């Protein structure tokens, strides 16, 4: 029987796992790696002359310290799981290792080595979660911790940029270009509008699933963060995020339950009929179109704001090191710009070998997701809402992987996606050990 994921009993069980299993140290390592976001080896070029400068130096070094633990944690994982743990996260680890070796042929080996180490550091807390007792609870907790950190960073950015967050333009209000308006805050550049939309999409997706899964008045509690998230994504005018949010919300409604699927079909029909009988004003349609296009021409939209030009330049560089690539951050070093595509970035960093590991791991994760849906594994463990949260977030980043780099480089996307992949990996390992009748006694965390 599925239990309430927000019940007091579930919350107490979460804290008990943290206290009794020493899971707090794993969370601490995960937060330490998060601290390395939005910094880089350029910090070492100047001698720190202030307390703030020293803070950035420490932030830059922290992921390297965590990465040192990876060999010990990895071999301990083999001790726990053996060959059965060949899962999507192992594939992504293989991609990271290929990128590590590719540093030898990088135009800037030392800087590439730093980014490779940061990428590998994310695997340390993830592997730790999958070891020992209470693995179910720990990997779920890690994902929740990730979503909370994402929400907290979003709130901080909104507060910092509140005076320049939105501006008026001919089509209405926009948050596009907030990065240029806010400038540097504590020697750190604020996230671009596309990045801020990504931060907003994650808690919005979590809230949406909670809204669908809760009963009674509890549902109303989740409407505010959900609508706030969608509004922020829309106002940021990040087309990739807007499309990805629409697809991921549709995806969740499609696979959540028959009742939700029927509700989605009814909503779609109402929109189509409303447009057909002109109950949706032409002004609203025109506004939505202008807002989405951001005043760009059809040709600019066709090139994805110049992204296709970067992809053509990337193709030439990929051929120069086809097998193992050029190491992390190769797009900056070789084409002098961000390539804005996950799979081109994977080819630039790890060549064909690395791209096979990365793309194969992502495809593998999706196979495990649909397998869990068919076998109702999460449902029998009382984890169906959580599975849909993971699936919705993964759908968002999969769609977003076309105009942006998601998971293939050290950054926020990897910090969010890897715990999701780890959950699917762990759930697949339990599929053959969950008897049909277990669903009658298992609680929210599978114990």
Buried (B, 14 or more C-beta within 10 A) or exposed (E): EBBBBBEEEBEEBBEEBBEEBEBEEBBEBBBBBBBBBBBBBEBBEEEBEEEEBEBBBBBBBBBBBBBEBBEEBBEBBEEEBEEEBEBBBBBBBBBBBBBBBBBEBBEBEEBBBBBBBBBBBBBBBBBBBBBEEBBBBBBBBBBBBBBEBBBEBBEEBBEBBEEBBBEEBEBEEBBBBBBEBBEEEEEBEBBBBBBBBBBBBBBBBBBBBBBBBBEEEEEEEBEEBBBBBBEBBBBBBBBBBBBBBBBBBBBBBEBBBEEBEEBBEEEEEEEEEEEEEEEBEEEEEEEEEBBBBBEEEEEEEEBBBEBEEBBEBBEEBBEEBEEBBBBBBBBBBBBEBBBBBBBBBBBBBBBBBBBBBBBBBBEBBBEBBEBBBEBBBBBBBBBBBBBBBBBBBBBBBBBBBBBBBBBBBBBBBBBBBBBBBBBBBBBBBBBEEBEEEEBEEBBBBBB
